[in-house]
Every structure is written in structure tokens, then in C-alpha cells.
Amino acid sequence: MNQDKIPLFEALTNHDRTNIRSYHVPGHKHGTADAMQENTYFQNILRIDVTELAGLDDLNDATTCIKEAQMLTAQLYNAEQSFFLVNGSTVGNLAMILSVCGENDTVLVQRNCHKSIINGLKLAGAKPVFLPTIIDEQLVLSVGIDREKAYKAIEKYPNCKALILSNPNYYGHSVALGSLIKKAHEYGIPVLVDEAHGAHFSISESFPSSAIEEGADVVVHSAHKTLPAMTMGSYLHINSKLVDQNRITTYLSMLQSSSPSYPIMASLDIARHYAATLKKQGIESLLVSTNEWKQEIEKIEQLYIALPTACVQNDPLKVTIGNKCGLSGFELQSLFESVGIFTELADPLHVLFILPLHVEINKQTIIDKIREVLQHYPIQKEKEYSVIAEQEVFAFPYSYRELGTRKREFVSFAQAINRIASQMVIPYPPGIPLILDGEIITTKKIEQLQWLIESGTRFQQEQYIKDKLIEVYK
Ligand SMILES: Cc1ncc(COP(=O)(O)O)c(C=O)c1O
């Protein structure tokens, strides 16, 4: 196949060039509706915001240009089949989980997963066994699955329906998964990987290895996170004898819109084309640019780049920055925002930058702004912080199906100790639950929660958290 082609985008622009009059949805009629005519932000994009017209194929039954665009994606990623997703990795995670497990089925799940994984398990009614992760002492972060403990869990639960991993983490730390995937396959267990942050890994060996190359059965990518795709644009790839492709397509068509966005899908086509071009050309100049950026940051005396001490691979596009001025990560992030620099996330200690997948021009201006905004901050002792993470494999005593029928109530943090949570407590970003629905709430978890609130962490369903209330099963 010819990776120079961009079949879906080309079909859309050809359609736009013909002299067309719209008597179909969407109601903006190619942007000609009065409400949109003056809106220069929307004008161009609305010209390609169409529906399943002749020649433009149908995501839910792809036979022409969308099919070709998905096949080119599969070829680039070395997958048997790839699918375009218009509702983020979220929908990919839901579909992959629902396609392998159902009520009361045991599944092995990496604990520091995104909430969409837990929601998939809840929809399936499955019974999770959570696998611990490696905590990097220096970064105070979960950096990846603890493979040794995962091997033992596979031996202990040989009949489980799937091993569900989340790799890399939000900060770009990545564990090589090959041996773990091999072990699961020896037991006939399919391996599903949420690789939301690694859509660019297959482009070059300078990035961590991708789960697809390591032999995973299903891999989900948020193309919009690091490739030039529109928000929500994502891919799901399958390479498997253990997972039924028809079940995945059935769930995708149940969970996604019957009117998927053509701009999002076309951006996925463009993102794949861009990735293929980079793969062919090599990324040396990009790496020079990211290294220069990091070297400049390290020259600023108030800052340092926080690297993991644990043995994990590091994505060169992700830069975790700490400070020597006693500021929390949230305070540092606000300082950057005050000079127009918006970063991906902050945690109590760090700010995370995601560098672009292209050579950045004018980066010196940004570095100068960072230096300037910090110049009057004296060097001080660093904030101390510790993370509480499960060190052992823990199996839920109930399945999500059983829990779903129980009554719930809100109680204070103090009263919640030793009760079973019926909600997830989710610092956002990164969207990884601190407390899971179905988990026993310990004193340590409540202490950690208090500490995160005090340090300025944002939460989903923030009002309850601010009122120090948490929902538990009666
Ligand atoms: C690890 C991980 N998985 C899945 C998701 C959901 O991805 P999306 O926003 O593409 O739905 C996220 C979002 O941040 C994530 O960090």
C-alpha cells in the first residue's frame, strides 16, 4: 500500500471542490447557515464536516476510503486490523474489555489504569484482580507494571479472561512488555494494552517499544495525544488469535456514534500519513530539538528534569520538571500559565511538558520566559511527598455485577474508613483513580487524599471531595 496517500482526507476535499448543495445533515449545511457564516473559526472545518454521502464511506461499515485509510493505519502499525475511533481511547478501552469478558469473569488489571478501564470492567460486570506497579522512589510515581508479581498472578489465575495493561504511564515511562505478554499467551490469556500515550512509539527505535511489536492482542492509541490528530481521534489495533475481531467491531458500533465526525476521522488519516512520513525520513532532527530544549531547561538553576531511577524506558517527548524553590507542581504550573505557557499536567511535585512531534521553532523564547518568571525565586528545600500504592496483587471479593445491585450513601472521610467505596476518587489529570469503586478505603488512602487536596490537586466530582464526603456501599 502507498503510505503517501491520505484517502479519506482526499475524498473529503474532492467532495468539497465539487459544486455542491446540501439537503442533508448536519444542519450547518457546510457552514452556510446564518449562525455560522460570520464565524471564521468554524468556516473551513465545516466544509469537511459532512455525513455518509456517496463516495465518503461509512465508519460502521467501511468499504471504500475509510476502509483504505484504516488499512494504511494497520500497515503502518503492523496490525492485522486497525479501527478509527471518534470517542477517544475511552471507547477503545470499553470495546476491548467488553469483547473479552462478561459477568463475574476474573480479569487481571494493572492498578494504575485510567478510569475508562474501570468503567469497562463495570459495564462488563467483571471481577478484577489488581496488579501492583513499580514505584519510583525519586519521582514518587508509579512507573509501570511490576512484571514479577504479574507473572505470579498469571500462574495463580490461569483461567482469567484477560490481562489488561496500561503502558506507558502519563509521564512517558514505559516497561518492555514482551516477556509478560509471552507468559500470558502460554496460558491462552489475551493481553489488552491501553497505550493511549504511545501512538508515536512505532515511528522510531528512539521511542520506547510499542505493545504491538511486543505481541499484544489489542492495543489502543490516543492519536490525539502525541500525533497531529484532532481531540478524541484515536486508533484501536488488533493482532490476535485469542480475541474475536467481530466482537470488537460489534461493540465499537454499539458504543460510537452512528454519525461519526469526518473532521476527526480525516485528522486520523492525516496523522497516520504524518507518522509514516516521519518513519521513512527518520527523527534525528526532532531528537536534536528535544535535547536542546531539555539542556536549556537544565541551565535554569531553579529547575531540574526529573528522571526515573527505576529501570524503565523514557519517552523523549515527555519532560517531567521539578523545582528547587519549594513550589508545588501546581504553583509552578500557575507561574508558567501567567506567562502564557500551558502544560499537560501538574502533580504535587512536578509539571509535565509534552514536546511536539516536530522540530519546534522559537523555543528559545519559551525558555527565556520560563527563566524570567522564575528569576526572583530563591533556592529552597524541596517539598516532601510520598505516594501510597498497593504493593501486592489484590482480588476484589465481589464482581462489579454483584456490587451494582447494592445501595449507596455519602459519609464523611472519617466514617469511610474500612467501608467499600462505591465511587472512584479521581485526581484529574491524570484520571487514574486513587480510590476505586469496590475498594476498601484505608486510613492511608484517606491521608493521601487529604494531602492531595491540600496540595491543590483537582478532582472529578470535586464538590463532594471538597465537602469531605465520599460515597460508600451500605
Ligand atoms: C492512560 C490513559 N488511557 C486512556 C485515556 C482516555 O483517552 P481519551 O482521552 O483519548 O479518551 C487517557 C486520557 O488521558 C489516559 O491517560
The ligand as an SDF file (V2000), in Angstrom:
LIG
                    3D

 16 16  0  0  0  0  0  0  0  0999 V2000
   -3.7610    6.0980   30.1780 C   0  0  0  0  0  0  0  0  0  0  0  0
   -4.9870    6.6830   29.5400 C   0  0  0  0  0  0  0  0  0  0  0  0
   -5.8600    5.8610   28.9570 N   0  0  0  0  0  0  0  0  0  0  0  0
   -6.9790    6.3280   28.3670 C   0  0  0  0  0  0  0  0  0  0  0  0
   -7.2670    7.6660   28.3690 C   0  0  0  0  0  0  0  0  0  0  0  0
   -8.5140    8.1620   27.6930 C   0  0  0  0  0  0  0  0  0  0  0  0
   -8.1350    8.6790   26.4790 O   0  0  0  0  0  0  0  0  0  0  0  0
   -9.0780    9.6100   25.5860 P   0  0  0  0  0  0  0  0  0  0  0  0
   -8.9960   10.9690   26.1720 O   0  0  0  0  0  0  0  0  0  0  0  0
   -8.4390    9.5020   24.2320 O   0  0  0  0  0  0  0  0  0  0  0  0
  -10.4350    9.0360   25.6280 O   0  0  0  0  0  0  0  0  0  0  0  0
   -6.3790    8.5760   28.9700 C   0  0  0  0  0  0  0  0  0  0  0  0
   -6.6730   10.0140   28.9930 C   0  0  0  0  0  0  0  0  0  0  0  0
   -5.9770   10.8370   29.4950 O   0  0  0  0  0  0  0  0  0  0  0  0
   -5.2090    8.0660   29.5870 C   0  0  0  0  0  0  0  0  0  0  0  0
   -4.3330    8.8820   30.1950 O   0  0  0  0  0  0  0  0  0  0  0  0
  1  2  1  0
  2  3  1  0
  2 15  2  0
  3  4  2  0
  4  5  1  0
  5  6  1  0
  5 12  2  0
  6  7  1  0
  7  8  1  0
  8  9  2  0
  8 10  1  0
  8 11  1  0
 12 13  1  0
 12 15  1  0
 13 14  2  0
 15 16  1  0
M  END
$$$$
